[in-house]
Amino acid sequence: MKNRRKNNNWLWGLLAVVVVIAGGAIYFANRSNTKTSNTTLTVGVMTRNADEKKRWSVIQDNLKSEGVTLKFKEFTDYNQPNKALQQGEIDVNAFQHKYFLTNWNKENKGDLVSVAETYLSPIHLFSGLDSAGKAKYSKVSQLPDGATIAIPNDATNGSRALYLLQSAGLIKLNVSGDTLATTANISENDKNLKITEVDASQTARNLTSVDAAVINNSYATEAGVDYKTSLFTEPKDDNSDQWINIIAAQKDWKKSDKADAIKKLIAAYHKDNVKKVVEETNGGVDQPVW
């Protein structure tokens, strides 16, 4: 009996040692897997200002528990981020709106795709200014018959401005959606508005010589235009859909080894804390659209 007990005790002791060793192996294996599961995503962006850095900082914080680290590659030429993405030098980029991507694909025989919407930077119809620098009008309905309105003279911004005037109820166009509009597409103009086309960079400077002007945000901010003088803000609708900013990736991104990380990036971007920081930065100009 004593020998049996000794043998049993020896067996139980051996079993305990085996369990401990196995448990340790599993623990270290799990730790090893945790370390190797971390994924780095290279994001192509234009040179980031302080507001952009705040936004991406929050997004990176959201990804900490997801095992995804963001690495940024900054560009100064707007054509380079898509070229880098097409060639696989970066995993995604976030700098453009839908129209820009569509046009780039056409001109460069590319097949990049939008994987997520981010925000809209709506353009505004600003009131003209009097000699004292004060807004002539406080609402669209005050614009008089025969009012002169300045809009950008390039094809894309000019089209966007015309759609804005249509949304404001000032004109009607005989085209819609992603079709580029020109002044020739104005089918109704009840107030006989005079549409003056000028270089986009000059629209803000024309505020003292026109009744109103459609100005891109970059030029409005640069010229110090007071957003309180805005008569109408571009709404999110079918006509403005093409101007929504996006995250872009390669066509077959779902089959890549970064697919899971890209999905986590989208989820991290589309959180309420990111929405809040988008609304609070860039002077409150940008509007989250997810």
C-alpha positions as a Python dict, from the first residue, in 0.01 Angstrom:
ca = {
    (1, 'M'): (0, 0, 0),
    (2, 'K'): (278, 242, 86),
    (3, 'N'): (452, 176, -245),
    (4, 'R'): (127, 240, -434),
    (5, 'R'): (79, 572, -256),
    (6, 'K'): (435, 673, -335),
    (7, 'N'): (383, 581, -700),
    (8, 'N'): (56, 777, -715),
    (9, 'N'): (212, 1081, -553),
    (10, 'W'): (495, 1064, -805),
    (11, 'L'): (248, 1042, -1094),
    (12, 'W'): (40, 1334, -966),
    (13, 'G'): (353, 1541, -923),
    (14, 'L'): (465, 1463, -1276),
    (15, 'L'): (121, 1553, -1409),
    (16, 'A'): (130, 1887, -1226),
    (17, 'V'): (468, 1968, -1379),
    (18, 'V'): (337, 1883, -1726),
    (19, 'V'): (32, 2109, -1674),
    (20, 'V'): (250, 2399, -1559),
    (21, 'I'): (485, 2363, -1854),
    (22, 'A'): (195, 2338, -2100),
    (23, 'G'): (26, 2642, -1949),
    (24, 'G'): (345, 2839, -1972),
    (25, 'A'): (390, 2740, -2334),
    (26, 'I'): (36, 2855, -2415),
    (27, 'Y'): (90, 3184, -2231),
    (28, 'F'): (410, 3265, -2416),
    (29, 'A'): (260, 3152, -2745),
    (30, 'N'): (-31, 3389, -2689),
    (31, 'R'): (208, 3669, -2602),
    (32, 'S'): (405, 3598, -2914),
    (33, 'N'): (89, 3600, -3127),
    (34, 'T'): (-19, 3929, -2971),
    (35, 'K'): (309, 4086, -3066),
    (36, 'T'): (313, 3958, -3420),
    (37, 'S'): (-53, 4045, -3481),
    (38, 'N'): (20, 4418, -3466),
    (39, 'T'): (-21, 4566, -3815),
    (40, 'T'): (121, 4892, -3949),
    (41, 'L'): (-88, 5077, -4205),
    (42, 'T'): (86, 5337, -4419),
    (43, 'V'): (-154, 5624, -4489),
    (44, 'G'): (-88, 5872, -4767),
    (45, 'V'): (-191, 6229, -4686),
    (46, 'M'): (-110, 6580, -4795),
    (47, 'T'): (111, 6777, -4558),
    (48, 'R'): (-87, 6775, -4234),
    (49, 'N'): (-171, 7096, -4052),
    (50, 'A'): (-245, 7114, -3680),
    (51, 'D'): (-614, 7033, -3731),
    (52, 'E'): (-540, 6722, -3937),
    (53, 'K'): (-289, 6603, -3677),
    (54, 'K'): (-554, 6634, -3403),
    (55, 'R'): (-798, 6422, -3603),
    (56, 'W'): (-549, 6149, -3682),
    (57, 'S'): (-427, 6145, -3323),
    (58, 'V'): (-777, 6053, -3204),
    (59, 'I'): (-808, 5788, -3477),
    (60, 'Q'): (-473, 5636, -3374),
    (61, 'D'): (-588, 5627, -3011),
    (62, 'N'): (-900, 5439, -3122),
    (63, 'L'): (-677, 5181, -3290),
    (64, 'K'): (-445, 5113, -2996),
    (65, 'S'): (-653, 4827, -2863),
    (66, 'E'): (-703, 4690, -3216),
    (67, 'G'): (-336, 4617, -3283),
    (68, 'V'): (-308, 4866, -3568),
    (69, 'T'): (-43, 5138, -3590),
    (70, 'L'): (-65, 5421, -3842),
    (71, 'K'): (237, 5545, -4031),
    (72, 'F'): (193, 5859, -4240),
    (73, 'K'): (355, 5947, -4569),
    (74, 'E'): (301, 6313, -4653),
    (75, 'F'): (292, 6456, -5005),
    (76, 'T'): (296, 6808, -5148),
    (77, 'D'): (173, 6720, -5500),
    (78, 'Y'): (-194, 6620, -5519),
    (79, 'N'): (-127, 6361, -5791),
    (80, 'Q'): (133, 6168, -5593),
    (81, 'P'): (-79, 5998, -5320),
    (82, 'N'): (-286, 5809, -5578),
    (83, 'K'): (22, 5714, -5777),
    (84, 'A'): (187, 5583, -5460),
    (85, 'L'): (-128, 5386, -5372),
    (86, 'Q'): (-155, 5237, -5721),
    (87, 'Q'): (208, 5122, -5697),
    (88, 'G'): (162, 4974, -5349),
    (89, 'E'): (394, 5218, -5174),
    (90, 'I'): (115, 5301, -4926),
    (91, 'D'): (-185, 5101, -4804),
    (92, 'V'): (-454, 5371, -4820),
    (93, 'N'): (-475, 5744, -4870),
    (94, 'A'): (-701, 6013, -4728),
    (95, 'F'): (-676, 6348, -4902),
    (96, 'Q'): (-931, 6367, -5184),
    (97, 'H'): (-1301, 6378, -5266),
    (98, 'K'): (-1485, 6129, -5486),
    (99, 'Y'): (-1470, 6344, -5798),
    (100, 'F'): (-1092, 6381, -5775),
    (101, 'L'): (-1048, 6003, -5747),
    (102, 'T'): (-1285, 5932, -6038),
    (103, 'N'): (-1107, 6185, -6257),
    (104, 'W'): (-762, 6057, -6157),
    (105, 'N'): (-860, 5699, -6244),
    (106, 'K'): (-980, 5811, -6588),
    (107, 'E'): (-670, 6014, -6666),
    (108, 'N'): (-423, 5755, -6532),
    (109, 'K'): (-602, 5430, -6621),
    (110, 'G'): (-623, 5356, -6251),
    (111, 'D'): (-864, 5135, -6060),
    (112, 'L'): (-842, 5274, -5708),
    (113, 'V'): (-1164, 5264, -5505),
    (114, 'S'): (-1329, 5452, -5223),
    (115, 'V'): (-1357, 5239, -4907),
    (116, 'A'): (-1514, 5494, -4671),
    (117, 'E'): (-1663, 5844, -4662),
    (118, 'T'): (-1516, 6088, -4414),
    (119, 'Y'): (-1634, 6449, -4435),
    (120, 'L'): (-1766, 6718, -4664),
    (121, 'S'): (-1602, 7061, -4679),
    (122, 'P'): (-1906, 7252, -4807),
    (123, 'I'): (-1850, 7563, -5013),
    (124, 'H'): (-2045, 7879, -4928),
    (125, 'L'): (-2226, 8161, -5099),
    (126, 'F'): (-2092, 8469, -4921),
    (127, 'S'): (-2256, 8808, -4919),
    (128, 'G'): (-2081, 9089, -5102),
    (129, 'L'): (-1931, 9365, -4887),
    (130, 'D'): (-2000, 9736, -4884),
    (131, 'S'): (-1732, 10005, -4875),
    (132, 'A'): (-1712, 9972, -4499),
    (133, 'G'): (-1647, 9599, -4523),
    (134, 'K'): (-1990, 9498, -4391),
    (135, 'A'): (-2209, 9232, -4548),
    (136, 'K'): (-2467, 9375, -4788),
    (137, 'Y'): (-2717, 9096, -4721),
    (138, 'S'): (-2800, 8851, -4444),
    (139, 'K'): (-3005, 8596, -4640),
    (140, 'V'): (-3043, 8469, -4994),
    (141, 'S'): (-3389, 8616, -5045),
    (142, 'Q'): (-3243, 8967, -5010),
    (143, 'L'): (-3035, 8936, -5326),
    (144, 'P'): (-3190, 9180, -5575),
    (145, 'D'): (-3294, 9116, -5935),
    (146, 'G'): (-2993, 9144, -6160),
    (147, 'A'): (-2752, 9073, -5874),
    (148, 'T'): (-2395, 8991, -5975),
    (149, 'I'): (-2253, 8667, -5836),
    (150, 'A'): (-1890, 8566, -5875),
    (151, 'I'): (-1806, 8195, -5914),
    (152, 'P'): (-1478, 8011, -5992),
    (153, 'N'): (-1398, 7984, -6362),
    (154, 'D'): (-1245, 7633, -6363),
    (155, 'A'): (-1463, 7342, -6472),
    (156, 'T'): (-1492, 7153, -6141),
    (157, 'N'): (-1529, 7443, -5897),
    (158, 'G'): (-1748, 7636, -6140),
    (159, 'S'): (-1983, 7338, -6170),
    (160, 'R'): (-1994, 7294, -5795),
    (161, 'A'): (-2078, 7663, -5753),
    (162, 'L'): (-2367, 7640, -6000),
    (163, 'Y'): (-2513, 7340, -5818),
    (164, 'L'): (-2485, 7543, -5497),
    (165, 'L'): (-2682, 7830, -5653),
    (166, 'Q'): (-2944, 7579, -5762),
    (167, 'S'): (-2969, 7436, -5409),
    (168, 'A'): (-3011, 7792, -5282),
    (169, 'G'): (-3313, 7831, -5511),
    (170, 'L'): (-3153, 8099, -5728),
    (171, 'I'): (-3127, 7910, -6057),
    (172, 'K'): (-3221, 7579, -6215),
    (173, 'L'): (-2992, 7356, -6421),
    (174, 'N'): (-3078, 7102, -6688),
    (175, 'V'): (-2814, 6857, -6557),
    (176, 'S'): (-2765, 6687, -6220),
    (177, 'G'): (-2556, 6447, -6018),
    (178, 'D'): (-2194, 6407, -6122),
    (179, 'T'): (-2239, 6580, -6458),
    (180, 'L'): (-2029, 6895, -6474),
    (181, 'A'): (-2248, 7202, -6519),
    (182, 'T'): (-2160, 7524, -6699),
    (183, 'T'): (-2347, 7852, -6727),
    (184, 'A'): (-2490, 7714, -7054),
    (185, 'N'): (-2682, 7460, -6842),
    (186, 'I'): (-2880, 7730, -6658),
    (187, 'S'): (-3239, 7661, -6765),
    (188, 'E'): (-3411, 7905, -6527),
    (189, 'N'): (-3284, 8233, -6384),
    (190, 'D'): (-3588, 8419, -6250),
    (191, 'K'): (-3381, 8696, -6089),
    (192, 'N'): (-3174, 8752, -6402),
    (193, 'L'): (-2858, 8699, -6203),
    (194, 'K'): (-2531, 8795, -6366),
    (195, 'I'): (-2288, 8508, -6317),
    (196, 'T'): (-1931, 8636, -6331),
    (197, 'E'): (-1659, 8373, -6367),
    (198, 'V'): (-1321, 8456, -6212),
    (199, 'D'): (-1017, 8262, -6101),
    (200, 'A'): (-1102, 8069, -5783),
    (201, 'S'): (-824, 8247, -5596),
    (202, 'Q'): (-983, 8584, -5682),
    (203, 'T'): (-1340, 8515, -5568),
    (204, 'A'): (-1279, 8645, -5218),
    (205, 'R'): (-1115, 8961, -5350),
    (206, 'N'): (-1424, 9033, -5558),
    (207, 'L'): (-1657, 9057, -5256),
    (208, 'T'): (-1651, 9437, -5262),
    (209, 'S'): (-1751, 9453, -5628),
    (210, 'V'): (-2026, 9189, -5641),
    (211, 'D'): (-2348, 9113, -5457),
    (212, 'A'): (-2231, 8765, -5360),
    (213, 'A'): (-1957, 8513, -5437),
    (214, 'V'): (-1912, 8138, -5415),
    (215, 'I'): (-1575, 8082, -5250),
    (216, 'N'): (-1382, 7762, -5180),
    (217, 'N'): (-1295, 7713, -4813),
    (218, 'S'): (-919, 7727, -4866),
    (219, 'Y'): (-942, 8070, -5029),
    (220, 'A'): (-1207, 8194, -4784),
    (221, 'T'): (-986, 8101, -4488),
    (222, 'E'): (-677, 8246, -4651),
    (223, 'A'): (-856, 8577, -4719),
    (224, 'G'): (-1003, 8591, -4369),
    (225, 'V'): (-1363, 8585, -4492),
    (226, 'D'): (-1610, 8589, -4201),
    (227, 'Y'): (-1825, 8276, -4221),
    (228, 'K'): (-2104, 8469, -4048),
    (229, 'T'): (-2153, 8645, -4382),
    (230, 'S'): (-2239, 8316, -4551),
    (231, 'L'): (-2582, 8330, -4713),
    (232, 'F'): (-2600, 7961, -4801),
    (233, 'T'): (-2401, 7647, -4726),
    (234, 'E'): (-2367, 7360, -4970),
    (235, 'P'): (-2599, 7082, -4847),
    (236, 'K'): (-2521, 6710, -4850),
    (237, 'D'): (-2733, 6576, -5135),
    (238, 'D'): (-2700, 6388, -5464),
    (239, 'N'): (-2535, 6687, -5630),
    (240, 'S'): (-2271, 6733, -5361),
    (241, 'D'): (-2203, 6360, -5313),
    (242, 'Q'): (-1908, 6376, -5552),
    (243, 'W'): (-1735, 6630, -5327),
    (244, 'I'): (-1736, 6411, -5015),
    (245, 'N'): (-1386, 6328, -4892),
    (246, 'I'): (-1291, 5963, -4875),
    (247, 'I'): (-1040, 5699, -4775),
    (248, 'A'): (-913, 5522, -5089),
    (249, 'A'): (-747, 5184, -5137),
    (250, 'Q'): (-649, 4945, -5414),
    (251, 'K'): (-930, 4768, -5597),
    (252, 'D'): (-854, 4427, -5444),
    (253, 'W'): (-784, 4555, -5092),
    (254, 'K'): (-1023, 4304, -4934),
    (255, 'K'): (-795, 4021, -5052),
    (256, 'S'): (-477, 4180, -4915),
    (257, 'D'): (-303, 4098, -4588),
    (258, 'K'): (-397, 4448, -4469),
    (259, 'A'): (-773, 4399, -4521),
    (260, 'D'): (-852, 4348, -4152),
    (261, 'A'): (-642, 4650, -4052),
    (262, 'I'): (-812, 4870, -4313),
    (263, 'K'): (-1154, 4764, -4182),
    (264, 'K'): (-1041, 4856, -3831),
    (265, 'L'): (-918, 5194, -3957),
    (266, 'I'): (-1261, 5266, -4108),
    (267, 'A'): (-1435, 5168, -3784),
    (268, 'A'): (-1192, 5382, -3583),
    (269, 'Y'): (-1252, 5682, -3811),
    (270, 'H'): (-1629, 5646, -3789),
    (271, 'K'): (-1647, 5688, -3411),
    (272, 'D'): (-1823, 5969, -3227),
    (273, 'N'): (-1501, 6107, -3078),
    (274, 'V'): (-1362, 6156, -3429),
    (275, 'K'): (-1686, 6319, -3540),
    (276, 'K'): (-1652, 6560, -3250),
    (277, 'V'): (-1294, 6658, -3330),
    (278, 'V'): (-1379, 6707, -3701),
    (279, 'E'): (-1658, 6944, -3602),
    (280, 'E'): (-1433, 7132, -3361),
    (281, 'T'): (-1130, 7174, -3590),
    (282, 'N'): (-1076, 7374, -3909),
    (283, 'G'): (-1303, 7647, -3778),
    (284, 'G'): (-1603, 7414, -3783),
    (285, 'V'): (-1605, 7421, -4164),
    (286, 'D'): (-1593, 7046, -4224),
    (287, 'Q'): (-1901, 6827, -4173),
    (288, 'P'): (-1874, 6455, -4087),
    (289, 'V'): (-2091, 6253, -4325),
    (290, 'W'): (-2078, 5897, -4190),
}
